């Protein structure tokens, strides 16, 4: 794939990630989810980018999405977004691009969600106090649910959205 094509595709994916993140804010709060927990649907875009384009492009999407969060929800939300996004994107990119990987898309989605929430808890502990660590079991359970959903959707996305038009002929 030509570099300009990669940059263009990455820009489109970043816009999609921001739009999905914004739209996700309009979804009703699910009663079984801990307060503040979201499905993390926009994280599918960065996982997709890390598989199709590479980790640096995916990290660019995380940065753009986090800057959107900064502009719309403030500094604390930015630090939560950037910490969770960077850590989970690096981990999922490694797992997605590992040769002979044994972890499926659902497992990678769950691992990504757990690492995302773990990084956010660390930031929350720095901002507040260590009492937030009691929230971990609830977030791990939520991560299993949301990671399952994002893993399945990533699998479907990778199987159905072909980028052949972007490849060099």
Secondary structure by P-SEA (a helix, b strand, c coil): ccaaaaaaaaaaaaaaaaaaaaaaaacccccccccccccaaaaaaaaaaaacccaaaaaaaaaaaaaaaaacccaaaaaaaaaaaaaaaaaaaaaaacccccccaaaaaaaaaaaaaaaaaaaaaaacccccccaaaaaaaaaaaaaaaaaaaaaaaaacccccccccc
